[in-house]
Amino acid sequence: MFGLKKALTVFGIIAVLALMNFAFVQNGYSKSPDGISITETQSKTVDSESPMEGLYKFFSYTGFRNARVGNLIMIAVGLFFIFLAIKYDYEPLLLIPIGTGIIIGNIPFFQDGGINLQLGIYQEGSVLNYLYYGVLKGIYPPLIFLGIGAMTDFSSLISNPKLMLLGAAAQVGIFLTFLGALFLGFNMPEAGAIGIIGGADGPTAIFLSSKLANGGIINGLQTQNLIGPIAIAAYSYMALVPVIQPPIMRLLTSNRERVIRMKPPRAVSKLEKIIFPIVALILTTFISPGALPLLGMLFFGNILKESGVTKRLADTARNSLIDIVTILLGLTVGASTQADVFLTSQSILIFVLGALSFIVATAGGVMFAKFMNLFLTEGKRINPLVGAAGVSAVPDSARVVQTEGLKYDSSNHLLMHAMAPNVSGVIGSAVAAGIMMSFLM
């Protein structure tokens, strides 16, 4: 009964606001905040001290007066993201900031007549606009990579370098999606930015889209601002790794392949752990200089971790810094989905392409592992499930591999093996982004 009373109260408030809106329009008041309204047939001058004028002016600024269907749709999407994070524990550190940002970005406010209240993320001078600068200029992604580097242990990759090929194979999703985007009518820079979704790496997707699809003129071509749709698609599929990948892994492998046991990784010396990020930094950035902001910060973070003499810096990078940047990045990316900018046919196409690219990337890693097994002797073969970790969703893809492997053999632990292609996927997607930039900018 108490719940019914609350519901009736809410509906009553909405009804009153609707009646006010009706009266507001019928009396010829525009949404101009100066309190003067003009219709086609009459002009009313309202006493500045009139209580009704103040009421109408107040109502003109409320979200109830300025709401559109698109705002309500996007707010529902934001609530759905938060629901997934809390109910199913799908990437809560990402989906809760993004979901909340979507709600914030779609609270309707007065925008008529070109008036800038400095509230929206696209309004110059607003707080959200200043925070969004870190997305537009690609500042946040390298800082995220710094934290990832300080958290990452490359031991499994160092101990079994051939697994790096699985991370490279998974990047096929990037280039096939690039071709698909071209086929659907996106220009070259936009297609390059969309293609990177196939790497399932949110920071890299944001970084590349801020360079290639930022609404400016790139290599003589006018681009659309696709940062919001690309970022939301990339992070959405990262969060849905436990849902999307297992069916593909089961479809492409047999029961016999799923129980293949791999030799435990060998012990890696401290010297190897220190040398690896230095050599990898030089080698990868010589190959793909465009990836320097990402890979430079990734390997710098790892050097802080492995050197053993910069513990405070490493702790800051992998804890406080990455947490702060994740909050700002998630919130502003979510807020960038303002309905009038985000709800377009292009956004839908980007989400479809993103899903296909993620499926292709997962399949590419699994199939390449099976291909490698054709040339490996018994006892050295790779469990094809490990190939699914070639996408850049660290460490979620590796955890999915571990979970799937245990379903078929409760004593077959694949996590450490899966981490090798998983971290190489991070490197691979950044290298691919650098290559895209070198060709398309």
C-alpha positions as CSV (number, residue, x, y, z in Angstrom):
1,M,0.0,0.0,0.0
2,F,2.8,2.3,0.9
3,G,4.5,1.6,-2.5
4,L,1.2,2.4,-4.3
5,K,1.1,5.8,-2.5
6,K,4.6,6.6,-3.5
7,A,3.9,5.6,-7.1
8,L,0.7,7.8,-7.1
9,T,2.8,10.7,-5.7
10,V,5.4,10.4,-8.5
11,F,2.7,10.2,-11.2
12,G,0.9,13.2,-9.6
13,I,4.1,15.3,-9.8
14,I,4.6,14.3,-13.4
15,A,1.0,15.2,-14.2
16,V,1.3,18.6,-12.6
17,L,4.5,19.3,-14.6
18,A,2.8,18.1,-17.8
19,L,-0.1,20.5,-17.1
20,M,2.3,23.3,-16.5
21,N,4.1,22.5,-19.8
22,F,0.7,22.5,-21.6
23,A,-0.3,25.8,-20.0
24,F,3.2,27.2,-20.8
25,V,2.8,26.5,-24.5
26,Q,-0.9,27.5,-24.7
27,N,-0.2,30.8,-23.2
28,G,2.3,31.6,-26.0
29,Y,5.5,31.5,-23.8
30,S,8.6,30.5,-25.6
31,K,11.5,28.9,-23.7
32,S,13.4,32.1,-23.7
33,P,14.8,32.8,-20.2
34,D,14.1,36.5,-20.4
35,G,10.4,35.9,-19.6
36,I,9.1,37.4,-22.8
37,S,7.2,35.1,-25.3
38,I,6.1,35.7,-28.8
39,T,3.6,33.7,-30.9
40,E,2.7,34.2,-34.5
41,T,-0.4,36.1,-33.6
42,Q,0.3,38.0,-30.5
43,S,3.1,39.4,-28.4
44,K,2.7,39.4,-24.6
45,T,4.6,41.7,-22.3
46,V,4.8,40.1,-18.8
47,D,5.5,42.2,-15.8
48,S,8.9,41.3,-14.5
49,E,7.6,41.0,-11.0
50,S,4.7,38.6,-12.0
51,P,4.8,35.3,-10.1
52,M,3.6,33.4,-13.2
53,E,6.5,34.8,-15.2
54,G,8.9,33.5,-12.5
55,L,7.2,30.1,-12.5
56,Y,7.3,29.8,-16.3
57,K,10.9,30.9,-16.3
58,F,11.8,28.3,-13.7
59,F,10.0,25.6,-15.6
60,S,11.7,26.5,-18.9
61,Y,15.0,25.5,-17.3
62,T,13.9,22.2,-15.8
63,G,14.7,18.9,-17.3
64,F,11.0,18.1,-17.6
65,R,10.6,20.9,-20.0
66,N,13.7,20.2,-22.1
67,A,13.6,16.3,-22.1
68,R,13.5,14.5,-25.4
69,V,12.9,10.8,-26.1
70,G,16.6,10.4,-26.9
71,N,17.6,11.6,-23.5
72,L,15.3,9.0,-21.8
73,I,16.7,6.2,-24.0
74,M,20.3,7.0,-23.1
75,I,19.5,7.4,-19.4
76,A,17.9,3.9,-19.6
77,V,21.2,2.7,-21.2
78,G,23.2,4.2,-18.4
79,L,21.0,2.5,-15.8
80,F,21.5,-0.8,-17.7
81,F,25.3,-0.4,-17.6
82,I,25.1,0.1,-13.8
83,F,22.8,-2.9,-13.5
84,L,25.3,-5.1,-15.3
85,A,28.2,-3.9,-13.2
86,I,26.4,-4.5,-9.9
87,K,24.3,-7.5,-10.6
88,Y,26.7,-9.6,-12.7
89,D,30.0,-7.9,-11.8
90,Y,30.8,-7.1,-15.4
91,E,33.8,-4.7,-15.3
92,P,32.3,-2.6,-12.5
93,L,35.3,-0.3,-12.5
94,L,34.5,0.7,-16.0
95,L,30.7,0.3,-16.4
96,I,29.7,2.2,-13.2
97,P,31.7,5.4,-14.2
98,I,30.5,5.1,-17.8
99,G,26.9,4.3,-16.9
100,T,26.8,7.3,-14.5
101,G,28.4,9.5,-17.1
102,I,25.7,8.5,-19.6
103,I,23.1,9.6,-17.2
104,I,24.9,12.9,-16.4
105,G,25.4,13.6,-20.1
106,N,21.8,13.1,-20.9
107,I,20.2,15.2,-18.2
108,P,18.2,17.7,-20.3
109,F,18.9,21.4,-19.9
110,F,18.0,24.7,-21.6
111,Q,19.9,25.1,-24.9
112,D,17.6,27.2,-27.1
113,G,18.8,30.3,-28.8
114,G,22.4,29.3,-28.7
115,I,22.5,30.1,-24.9
116,N,25.5,28.4,-23.2
117,L,24.8,27.6,-19.6
118,Q,28.1,25.9,-19.3
119,L,26.6,22.6,-18.3
120,G,26.9,20.1,-21.1
121,I,30.1,18.3,-22.1
122,Y,30.0,19.9,-25.5
123,Q,29.4,23.5,-24.1
124,E,32.6,25.5,-24.0
125,G,33.6,26.5,-20.5
126,S,31.7,23.8,-18.6
127,V,33.5,21.6,-16.1
128,L,32.6,18.5,-18.1
129,N,34.1,20.1,-21.2
130,Y,37.4,20.7,-19.5
131,L,37.5,17.1,-18.2
132,Y,36.6,15.9,-21.7
133,Y,39.7,17.6,-23.0
134,G,41.8,14.7,-21.8
135,V,39.7,12.4,-24.1
136,L,39.8,14.7,-27.1
137,K,43.6,15.2,-26.9
138,G,44.4,11.6,-26.0
139,I,45.8,12.4,-22.6
140,Y,44.0,9.8,-20.5
141,P,44.9,6.6,-22.5
142,P,48.7,6.8,-22.1
143,L,48.2,7.4,-18.3
144,I,46.0,4.2,-18.2
145,F,48.8,2.4,-20.1
146,L,51.3,3.6,-17.5
147,G,49.2,2.0,-14.7
148,I,48.7,-1.2,-16.8
149,G,52.5,-1.5,-17.3
150,A,53.1,-1.1,-13.5
151,M,50.6,-3.9,-12.9
152,T,51.7,-6.3,-15.7
153,D,54.0,-9.3,-15.2
154,F,55.5,-10.3,-18.6
155,S,57.1,-13.5,-17.2
156,S,54.7,-15.8,-19.0
157,L,55.4,-14.1,-22.3
158,I,59.2,-14.1,-21.7
159,S,59.1,-17.8,-20.8
160,N,57.2,-18.9,-23.9
161,P,57.7,-16.2,-26.6
162,K,55.9,-18.2,-29.3
163,L,52.6,-17.4,-27.6
164,M,53.1,-13.8,-28.7
165,L,52.0,-15.0,-32.1
166,L,48.5,-15.6,-30.7
167,G,48.3,-12.0,-29.6
168,A,49.3,-10.9,-33.1
169,A,46.8,-13.3,-34.8
170,A,43.9,-11.9,-32.7
171,Q,44.6,-8.5,-34.3
172,V,43.1,-9.7,-37.6
173,G,39.8,-8.4,-36.2
174,I,41.1,-4.9,-36.4
175,F,41.9,-4.9,-40.1
176,L,38.8,-6.8,-41.2
177,T,36.7,-4.3,-39.3
178,F,38.6,-1.5,-41.0
179,L,37.6,-3.0,-44.4
180,G,34.0,-3.5,-43.2
181,A,33.7,0.2,-42.1
182,L,35.0,1.3,-45.5
183,F,32.4,-0.9,-47.2
184,L,29.6,0.7,-45.1
185,G,30.6,4.2,-46.2
186,F,32.9,5.5,-43.5
187,N,36.0,7.4,-44.8
188,M,39.5,6.1,-44.3
189,P,40.4,7.8,-41.0
190,E,36.9,7.0,-39.5
191,A,37.3,3.3,-40.6
192,G,40.7,3.1,-39.0
193,A,39.4,4.4,-35.7
194,I,36.4,2.0,-35.8
195,G,38.6,-1.0,-36.7
196,I,40.6,-0.7,-33.5
197,I,37.6,-1.9,-31.5
198,G,38.5,-5.4,-32.7
199,G,41.5,-5.3,-30.3
200,A,39.0,-5.0,-27.3
201,D,41.3,-2.3,-25.8
202,G,39.3,0.7,-24.6
203,P,42.2,3.1,-24.0
204,T,43.7,2.4,-27.4
205,A,40.3,2.8,-29.1
206,I,39.9,6.2,-27.4
207,F,43.5,7.3,-28.3
208,L,43.1,6.4,-32.0
209,S,39.6,7.8,-32.4
210,S,40.8,11.1,-30.8
211,K,43.4,11.3,-33.6
212,L,41.4,10.0,-36.6
213,A,37.7,10.6,-35.9
214,N,37.6,13.7,-33.8
215,G,35.3,15.9,-36.0
216,G,38.3,17.6,-37.7
217,I,39.9,17.4,-41.1
218,I,42.3,14.4,-41.2
219,N,44.5,14.0,-44.3
220,G,42.1,16.3,-46.3
221,L,39.0,14.4,-45.3
222,Q,36.3,15.8,-43.0
223,T,35.6,13.3,-40.2
224,Q,32.8,12.9,-37.8
225,N,33.3,13.0,-34.0
226,L,33.0,9.2,-33.3
227,I,34.9,9.2,-30.0
228,G,31.8,8.5,-27.9
229,P,30.4,5.6,-30.0
230,I,33.8,4.0,-30.5
231,A,34.7,4.2,-26.8
232,I,31.3,2.9,-25.6
233,A,31.5,0.0,-28.0
234,A,35.0,-0.9,-27.0
235,Y,34.3,-0.8,-23.3
236,S,31.0,-2.6,-23.7
237,Y,32.5,-5.5,-25.4
238,M,35.4,-5.6,-22.9
239,A,32.8,-5.9,-20.2
240,L,31.0,-8.6,-22.0
241,V,34.1,-10.8,-22.6
242,P,32.7,-13.6,-20.3
243,V,29.5,-13.6,-22.4
244,I,30.9,-13.3,-25.9
245,Q,34.0,-15.4,-25.9
246,P,33.0,-18.8,-24.4
247,P,30.5,-19.8,-27.2
248,I,33.1,-19.0,-29.8
249,M,35.8,-21.0,-28.0
250,R,33.5,-24.0,-27.7
251,L,32.4,-23.8,-31.3
252,L,35.9,-23.8,-32.7
253,T,37.5,-26.4,-30.4
254,S,36.9,-30.1,-29.8
255,N,36.7,-31.8,-26.4
256,R,40.1,-33.3,-27.0
257,E,41.7,-30.0,-27.7
258,R,40.2,-28.4,-24.7
259,V,42.0,-30.8,-22.3
260,I,45.5,-30.3,-23.8
261,R,48.0,-29.8,-21.0
262,M,50.8,-27.3,-21.5
263,K,54.1,-27.4,-19.8
264,P,54.3,-25.0,-16.8
265,P,56.1,-21.7,-17.7
266,R,59.8,-21.7,-16.7
267,A,61.1,-19.4,-14.0
268,V,62.2,-16.0,-15.4
269,S,65.1,-14.2,-13.8
270,K,65.0,-10.7,-12.6
271,L,67.5,-9.6,-15.2
272,E,65.2,-10.9,-18.0
273,K,62.3,-9.0,-16.5
274,I,64.3,-5.7,-16.5
275,I,65.7,-6.2,-20.0
276,F,62.4,-7.2,-21.6
277,P,60.5,-3.8,-21.3
278,I,63.6,-1.9,-22.4
279,V,64.1,-4.0,-25.5
280,A,60.4,-4.2,-26.3
281,L,60.1,-0.4,-26.0
282,I,62.8,0.3,-28.5
283,L,61.8,-2.5,-30.9
284,T,58.0,-1.8,-31.0
285,T,58.3,2.0,-31.2
286,F,60.9,1.7,-34.0
287,I,58.4,-0.5,-35.9
288,S,55.4,1.8,-35.1
289,P,56.4,5.2,-33.9
290,G,52.8,6.3,-33.8
291,A,52.3,4.0,-30.8
292,L,55.0,5.8,-28.8
293,P,52.6,7.6,-26.4
294,L,50.9,4.2,-25.5
295,L,53.8,1.8,-25.6
296,G,56.2,4.3,-24.1
297,M,54.0,4.6,-21.0
298,L,53.3,0.9,-20.9
299,F,56.9,-0.2,-20.8
300,F,57.9,2.8,-18.6
301,G,55.3,1.6,-16.0
302,N,56.8,-2.0,-16.2
303,I,60.3,-0.7,-15.8
304,L,59.1,1.1,-12.6
305,K,57.7,-2.2,-11.4
306,E,60.6,-4.5,-12.3
307,S,63.5,-2.2,-11.4
308,G,62.9,-2.8,-7.7
309,V,64.1,0.7,-6.8
310,T,61.1,2.7,-7.6
311,K,58.4,1.0,-5.6
312,R,56.7,4.2,-4.6
313,L,56.3,5.3,-8.2
314,A,55.1,1.9,-9.3
315,D,52.6,1.8,-6.5
316,T,51.3,5.2,-7.4
317,A,51.0,4.3,-11.1
318,R,49.1,1.0,-10.5
319,N,46.9,2.3,-7.7
320,S,46.1,6.0,-7.2
321,L,46.9,7.3,-10.7
322,I,45.1,4.6,-12.7
323,D,42.1,4.8,-10.4
324,I,41.8,8.6,-10.8
325,V,42.2,8.4,-14.6
326,T,39.7,5.6,-14.9
327,I,37.1,7.6,-13.0
328,L,37.7,10.7,-15.3
329,L,37.9,8.7,-18.4
330,G,34.8,6.6,-17.7
331,L,32.7,9.5,-16.6
332,T,33.6,11.8,-19.6
333,V,33.3,9.0,-22.2
334,G,29.9,8.2,-20.8
335,A,28.8,11.9,-20.7
336,S,29.9,12.3,-24.4
337,T,26.9,10.1,-25.4
338,Q,24.6,13.1,-25.4
339,A,21.5,11.9,-27.2
340,D,21.5,14.5,-30.0
341,V,25.1,13.6,-30.8
342,F,25.2,9.9,-30.0
343,L,21.9,8.5,-31.3
344,T,22.7,8.3,-35.0
345,S,22.7,5.5,-37.6
346,Q,26.5,5.7,-37.5
347,S,26.5,4.7,-33.8
348,I,24.4,1.6,-34.5
349,L,26.8,0.6,-37.4
350,I,29.8,1.1,-35.1
351,F,28.3,-1.2,-32.4
352,V,27.5,-3.9,-35.0
353,L,31.0,-3.7,-36.5
354,G,32.5,-3.8,-33.0
355,A,30.7,-7.0,-32.1
356,L,31.8,-8.6,-35.4
357,S,35.4,-7.5,-34.9
358,F,35.5,-8.9,-31.4
359,I,34.1,-12.2,-32.6
360,V,36.6,-12.3,-35.4
361,A,39.5,-11.4,-33.1
362,T,38.6,-14.2,-30.7
363,A,38.2,-16.7,-33.5
364,G,41.5,-15.6,-35.0
365,G,43.5,-16.4,-31.9
366,V,41.8,-19.8,-31.4
367,M,42.3,-20.8,-35.0
368,F,45.9,-19.7,-35.1
369,A,46.6,-21.8,-32.0
370,K,45.2,-24.8,-33.8
371,F,47.3,-24.0,-36.9
372,M,50.5,-23.8,-34.7
373,N,49.7,-27.2,-33.3
374,L,50.1,-28.7,-36.8
375,F,53.9,-28.0,-36.5
376,L,54.3,-28.8,-32.8
377,T,55.2,-32.2,-31.4
378,E,53.2,-34.0,-28.7
379,G,53.9,-32.4,-25.3
380,K,54.6,-29.0,-26.8
381,R,51.2,-28.3,-28.3
382,I,49.1,-25.3,-27.3
383,N,45.6,-25.6,-25.8
384,P,43.6,-23.7,-28.4
385,L,41.5,-22.1,-25.7
386,V,44.5,-20.0,-24.9
387,G,44.3,-18.3,-28.3
388,A,41.1,-16.5,-27.2
389,A,43.2,-14.5,-24.8
390,G,45.0,-12.8,-27.7
391,V,42.5,-9.9,-27.5
392,S,43.6,-7.0,-25.3
393,A,41.0,-7.3,-22.5
394,V,43.5,-7.8,-19.7
395,P,43.1,-9.9,-17.6
396,D,39.5,-10.8,-18.3
397,S,40.2,-12.9,-21.4
398,A,42.8,-14.9,-19.5
399,R,40.3,-15.5,-16.7
400,V,37.7,-16.7,-19.3
401,V,40.3,-19.1,-20.7
402,Q,41.0,-20.4,-17.2
403,T,37.3,-20.9,-16.4
404,E,36.6,-22.7,-19.6
405,G,39.6,-24.9,-19.3
406,L,38.6,-26.0,-15.7
407,K,35.2,-27.0,-17.0
408,Y,36.7,-29.8,-19.0
409,D,39.6,-30.7,-16.7
410,S,39.4,-29.4,-13.2
411,S,43.2,-29.7,-12.7
412,N,44.3,-28.0,-16.0
413,H,45.1,-24.4,-15.1
414,L,45.6,-22.3,-18.1
415,L,45.7,-18.8,-16.5
416,M,49.5,-18.2,-16.7
417,H,49.7,-19.6,-20.2
418,A,46.8,-17.3,-21.3
419,M,48.4,-14.2,-19.8
420,A,51.2,-14.4,-22.5
421,P,48.9,-13.8,-25.5
422,N,46.8,-11.5,-23.4
423,V,49.6,-9.0,-22.7
424,S,51.0,-9.4,-26.2
425,G,47.5,-8.5,-27.4
426,V,47.8,-5.2,-25.6
427,I,51.1,-4.5,-27.3
428,G,49.7,-5.7,-30.6
429,S,46.7,-3.5,-30.6
430,A,48.9,-0.5,-29.7
431,V,51.2,-1.3,-32.6
432,A,48.2,-1.7,-34.9
433,A,47.0,1.7,-33.8
434,G,50.4,3.3,-34.6
435,I,50.4,1.7,-38.0
436,M,46.9,3.0,-38.7
437,M,48.0,6.5,-37.7
438,S,51.1,6.3,-40.0
439,F,48.9,5.4,-43.0
440,L,45.9,7.6,-42.4
441,M,47.0,10.9,-40.8
